[in-house]
């Protein structure tokens, strides 16, 4: 396992590119010199500029109903700002005991000790399941190694990363912010990457809908890579490519055109995935029909032992927010 670097640093440099080269060099030095479980951080800490903190929280639309976890929390400014300005509860984790001490003092001065805590621990060993929002300023390799843990979180959990992405998991939103004092007082730019953890939509879904007074069976087979879904629907024996497929957390939608009972009908489906079920609505429109009906789709039960066939993934993540 690679060392968990929860603070990164650059001296005053002339460009973001040069800073990131310094960061990578520091990471490699730590990789060969420090055990993963080291209690003392090997790389000095540089905070996320306050303007970037504000934009990260704005991008995630944090509010009083959220629970935020900051990975590599430094002086605590993200968690404290969320609590003070948005009423958000949460906690930060960092390996450096001095940063934890500083964070607790900053929380006291900001009057938010009832909403936030700070913990000295390895972020890979931290339970992230209570979070509705996770913020981080880590390194590219650490982000990618953390990715499987993040994808197991409850669908709809929002993730915001300062400067570094998560490899081939493309962000839902990417913005660039001009910063007056990023590198030791020198100006620079910051990238903000934002994701929504997707539900597991891949597999076969089946349902029946009444069309012009007659029951009609449907089956859609979806493929998924992160939040990107594609697939085909079977109406009778005819496969039809789905259009406009979109997955945002647990919310799913797609459409297709098909002839049903000899009449062309546009089908538009939107719903919410909950484990092995989708509940939502279907809008049917055509020359002889205009209707909106309930949509209830299910993934078939897994075959008994000894039966061949691919198994769709299931979503089991849930939250238990600390008191």
C-alpha positions as CSV (number, residue, x, y, z in Angstrom):
1,X,0.0,0.0,0.0
2,X,1.3,3.5,-0.8
3,X,1.9,6.0,2.0
4,X,-1.1,8.2,2.7
5,X,0.0,11.8,2.1
6,X,-2.7,13.9,3.6
7,X,-0.9,17.3,3.2
8,X,0.9,18.6,0.2
9,X,3.1,21.6,-0.3
10,X,4.8,23.8,-2.9
11,X,7.2,26.7,-2.3
12,X,6.5,29.9,-4.3
13,X,6.8,28.8,-7.9
14,X,5.9,30.4,-11.2
15,X,3.4,28.0,-12.5
16,X,0.8,25.4,-11.5
17,X,2.7,22.9,-13.6
18,X,6.0,23.4,-11.7
19,X,4.1,23.1,-8.4
20,X,2.6,19.8,-9.4
21,X,6.1,18.5,-10.4
22,X,7.3,19.4,-6.9
23,X,4.3,17.7,-5.4
24,X,5.0,14.5,-7.4
25,X,8.7,14.5,-6.4
26,X,7.7,14.8,-2.8
27,X,5.3,11.9,-3.2
28,X,8.0,9.7,-4.7
29,X,10.5,10.6,-1.9
30,X,7.9,9.7,0.7
31,X,7.0,6.5,-1.1
32,X,10.6,5.2,-0.7
33,X,11.3,6.7,2.8
34,X,8.2,6.4,4.9
35,X,6.0,3.4,5.9
36,X,2.3,3.8,5.1
37,X,1.4,3.7,8.8
38,X,3.8,6.5,9.8
39,X,2.1,8.7,12.3
40,X,4.2,11.8,11.3
41,X,3.5,13.3,7.9
42,X,6.5,13.5,5.5
43,X,5.3,16.4,3.4
44,X,4.7,19.9,4.7
45,X,1.2,21.2,4.6
46,X,-0.2,23.9,2.2
47,X,-3.8,25.0,2.7
48,X,-6.5,25.2,0.0
49,X,-7.0,28.9,-0.7
50,X,-10.1,30.3,1.0
51,X,-11.6,31.4,-2.3
52,X,-11.2,27.7,-3.5
53,X,-12.8,26.5,-0.3
54,X,-15.8,28.7,-0.9
55,X,-16.1,27.5,-4.5
56,X,-15.8,23.8,-3.6
57,X,-18.7,24.2,-1.1
58,X,-20.7,26.1,-3.6
59,X,-20.1,23.4,-6.2
60,X,-21.3,20.7,-3.8
61,X,-24.3,22.8,-2.7
62,X,-23.7,22.0,0.9
63,X,-26.4,22.9,3.4
64,X,-27.5,22.3,7.0
65,X,-28.8,18.8,6.1
66,X,-25.4,17.6,5.0
67,X,-22.6,15.7,6.7
68,X,-19.2,16.6,5.4
69,X,-15.9,14.7,5.7
70,X,-12.7,16.4,4.7
71,X,-9.8,14.1,3.8
72,X,-6.4,15.7,4.6
73,X,-8.1,18.5,6.6
74,X,-5.0,20.5,7.5
75,X,-6.1,23.6,9.6
76,X,-9.7,22.6,9.3
77,X,-10.8,25.4,7.1
78,X,-13.1,23.5,4.8
79,X,-15.0,21.8,7.6
80,X,-15.2,25.0,9.7
81,X,-16.3,27.1,6.7
82,X,-19.0,24.6,5.9
83,X,-20.3,24.7,9.5
84,X,-20.1,28.5,10.0
85,X,-21.5,29.6,6.6
86,X,-23.8,26.7,5.7
87,X,-24.7,25.0,9.0
88,X,-23.1,21.8,7.9
89,X,-21.9,19.1,10.4
90,X,-18.9,16.9,9.8
91,X,-15.3,16.1,10.6
92,X,-11.8,16.3,9.2
93,X,-9.0,13.7,9.2
94,X,-5.3,14.3,9.0
95,X,-2.1,12.5,10.0
96,X,-0.4,15.5,11.6
97,X,-1.2,16.0,15.3
98,X,-0.2,19.7,15.1
99,X,-2.8,20.2,12.4
100,X,-5.5,18.5,14.5
101,X,-4.6,20.8,17.4
102,X,-4.7,23.8,15.2
103,X,-8.1,22.7,13.7
104,X,-9.7,22.3,17.1
105,X,-8.5,25.8,18.1
106,X,-9.8,27.3,14.9
107,X,-13.2,25.6,15.4
108,X,-13.3,27.0,18.9
109,X,-12.6,30.5,17.7
110,X,-15.2,30.2,14.9
111,X,-17.8,29.0,17.5
112,X,-18.6,25.7,15.7
113,X,-17.2,23.1,18.1
114,X,-20.7,21.7,18.4
115,X,-20.8,20.9,14.7
116,X,-17.3,19.7,13.8
117,X,-14.6,17.4,15.1
118,X,-11.1,16.5,13.9
119,X,-9.4,13.2,14.1
120,X,-5.8,12.0,13.6
121,X,-6.0,8.9,11.5
122,X,-5.3,7.3,8.1
123,X,-7.9,8.3,5.6
124,X,-8.0,4.8,4.1
125,X,-9.0,3.5,7.6
126,X,-11.7,6.1,8.1
127,X,-15.4,5.2,7.8
128,X,-16.8,7.4,5.1
129,X,-20.3,6.0,5.1
130,X,-21.9,8.9,7.1
131,X,-20.9,11.5,4.5
132,X,-23.2,13.2,2.1
133,X,-20.3,15.3,1.0
134,X,-16.6,14.5,0.9
135,X,-13.8,17.0,0.1
136,X,-10.2,16.3,-0.5
137,X,-6.9,17.8,-1.6
138,X,-4.7,14.8,-2.1
139,X,-2.4,13.5,-4.8
140,X,-3.5,11.8,-8.1
141,X,-2.3,8.3,-7.1
142,X,-4.0,8.6,-3.7
143,X,-7.3,9.7,-5.4
144,X,-7.2,6.7,-7.7
145,X,-6.4,4.3,-4.8
146,X,-9.3,5.8,-2.8
147,X,-11.7,5.5,-5.8
148,X,-13.1,2.0,-5.0
149,X,-13.9,3.0,-1.4
150,X,-15.7,6.1,-2.7
151,X,-17.7,4.1,-5.3
152,X,-19.1,2.0,-2.4
153,X,-20.7,5.0,-0.8
154,X,-24.4,5.6,-0.9
155,X,-25.6,6.8,-4.4
156,X,-25.9,10.6,-4.4
157,X,-22.9,11.2,-2.2
158,X,-21.1,14.3,-3.5
159,X,-17.3,14.4,-3.9
160,X,-15.2,17.5,-4.5
161,X,-11.4,17.4,-5.1
162,X,-9.0,20.3,-5.3
163,X,-6.6,20.2,-8.3
164,X,-6.6,16.4,-8.9
165,X,-9.0,14.1,-10.7
166,X,-9.7,10.4,-10.3
167,X,-8.2,8.9,-13.5
168,X,-10.7,7.5,-15.9
169,X,-13.6,8.3,-13.6
170,X,-14.5,11.6,-15.3
171,X,-15.9,14.4,-13.2
172,X,-19.5,15.4,-13.6
173,X,-18.3,19.0,-13.3
174,X,-14.9,20.6,-13.7
175,X,-14.2,24.3,-13.1
176,X,-11.1,26.4,-13.0
177,X,-10.7,29.2,-10.4
178,X,-8.1,32.0,-10.6
179,X,-6.4,32.4,-7.2
180,X,-4.5,35.5,-6.0
181,X,-2.3,33.7,-3.4
182,X,-2.0,30.1,-4.2
183,X,1.7,29.3,-4.1
184,X,3.5,31.1,-1.2
185,X,1.6,34.3,-2.0
186,X,2.0,34.0,-5.8
187,X,-1.1,33.9,-8.0
188,X,-2.2,30.7,-9.8
189,X,-5.2,28.6,-10.8
190,X,-7.0,25.8,-9.0
191,X,-9.0,23.0,-10.6
192,X,-12.2,21.8,-8.9
193,X,-13.5,18.4,-9.8
194,X,-17.0,17.3,-8.7
195,X,-18.6,13.8,-8.9
196,X,-21.9,12.3,-7.7
197,X,-21.5,8.7,-6.6
198,X,-23.6,6.7,-9.1
199,X,-26.0,3.8,-8.2
200,X,-25.3,0.4,-9.7
201,X,-27.5,0.4,-12.7
202,X,-25.9,-2.3,-14.8
203,X,-27.9,-5.5,-15.5
204,X,-31.3,-6.6,-16.8
205,X,-34.4,-4.8,-15.7
206,X,-37.9,-6.0,-16.4
207,X,-41.4,-4.4,-16.1
208,X,-44.9,-4.3,-17.5
209,X,-46.8,-1.3,-18.6
210,X,-50.4,-0.9,-19.7
211,X,-50.5,0.7,-23.2
212,X,-53.9,1.7,-24.6
213,X,-55.6,-0.7,-22.2
214,X,-53.3,-3.7,-23.0
215,X,-50.4,-5.0,-20.9
216,X,-47.0,-4.8,-22.6
217,X,-43.8,-6.4,-21.3
218,X,-40.4,-4.6,-21.5
219,X,-36.8,-5.6,-20.7
220,X,-33.8,-3.2,-20.7
221,X,-30.2,-4.4,-20.5
222,X,-27.8,-1.7,-19.2
223,X,-24.1,-1.5,-19.3
224,X,-22.3,1.0,-17.0
225,X,-18.9,2.6,-16.5
226,X,-19.1,4.9,-13.5
227,X,-22.0,7.3,-14.2
228,X,-22.2,6.6,-17.9
229,X,-24.9,4.1,-19.0
230,X,-25.8,2.6,-22.3
231,X,-28.1,-0.3,-23.4
232,X,-30.9,-1.7,-25.4
233,X,-34.5,-2.4,-24.6
234,X,-36.6,-5.3,-25.8
235,X,-40.2,-4.7,-26.8
236,X,-41.3,-8.2,-27.8
237,X,-38.4,-9.7,-29.7
238,X,-37.1,-6.4,-31.1
239,X,-34.0,-4.8,-29.5
240,X,-34.0,-0.9,-29.6
241,X,-31.1,1.3,-28.5
242,X,-32.0,3.5,-25.5
243,X,-31.5,7.2,-26.0
244,X,-30.6,10.1,-23.6
245,X,-29.5,7.7,-20.9
246,X,-28.5,9.5,-17.8
247,X,-27.5,8.4,-14.3
248,X,-27.1,11.0,-11.5
249,X,-26.7,9.3,-8.1
250,X,-29.7,7.1,-7.9
251,X,-31.7,9.0,-10.4
252,X,-32.0,7.4,-13.8
253,X,-33.6,8.4,-17.1
254,X,-33.7,7.2,-20.7
255,X,-36.1,7.1,-23.7
256,X,-36.7,5.1,-26.8
257,X,-39.2,4.9,-29.7
258,X,-41.0,1.7,-30.4
259,X,-44.1,0.4,-32.2
260,X,-46.6,-1.1,-29.7
261,X,-49.8,-2.7,-30.9
262,X,-49.1,-1.3,-34.4
263,X,-48.7,2.3,-33.3
264,X,-45.4,4.3,-32.9
265,X,-44.9,5.5,-29.3
266,X,-42.2,7.5,-27.7
267,X,-41.3,6.1,-24.2
268,X,-39.7,8.4,-21.6
269,X,-38.7,6.9,-18.3
270,X,-37.4,8.5,-15.2
271,X,-37.0,7.0,-11.7
272,X,-34.9,6.2,-8.7
273,X,-32.8,3.1,-8.2
274,X,-33.2,1.4,-4.8
275,X,-31.3,-1.8,-4.7
276,X,-33.0,-4.2,-7.2
277,X,-35.9,-1.9,-8.0
278,X,-36.6,1.3,-9.9
279,X,-39.6,3.4,-9.0
280,X,-40.6,6.3,-11.2
281,X,-42.9,7.4,-14.0
282,X,-43.2,6.7,-17.7
283,X,-44.5,9.2,-20.3
284,X,-46.0,7.6,-23.4
285,X,-46.8,9.7,-26.4
286,X,-48.0,8.9,-29.9
287,X,-50.8,9.5,-32.4
288,X,-53.3,7.6,-30.3
289,X,-51.9,7.9,-26.8
290,X,-50.8,10.6,-24.4
291,X,-50.4,9.3,-20.9
292,X,-48.2,9.2,-17.8
293,X,-48.1,6.0,-15.8
294,X,-46.2,4.6,-12.8
295,X,-43.0,2.7,-13.6
296,X,-41.8,-0.1,-11.5
297,X,-38.9,-2.1,-12.8
298,X,-37.0,-5.0,-11.1
299,X,-33.8,-6.9,-11.7
300,X,-34.6,-10.6,-11.9
301,X,-33.5,-12.7,-9.0
302,X,-30.1,-14.2,-9.3
303,X,-30.0,-17.7,-10.8
304,X,-29.8,-20.6,-8.3
305,X,-26.4,-22.3,-7.9
306,X,-25.3,-24.1,-10.9
307,X,-27.1,-21.9,-13.4
308,X,-24.9,-19.9,-15.8
309,X,-25.2,-16.2,-16.5
310,X,-23.8,-12.9,-15.6
311,X,-24.8,-11.4,-12.3
312,X,-25.7,-7.7,-12.0
313,X,-24.1,-5.7,-9.2
314,X,-26.3,-4.6,-6.3
315,X,-26.1,-1.4,-4.2
316,X,-25.9,-2.0,-0.5
317,X,-24.4,1.2,0.8
318,X,-26.2,3.2,3.5
319,X,-25.5,6.0,5.9
320,X,-25.4,6.2,9.6
321,X,-24.7,9.7,10.6
322,X,-22.9,10.2,14.0
323,X,-24.8,12.0,16.7
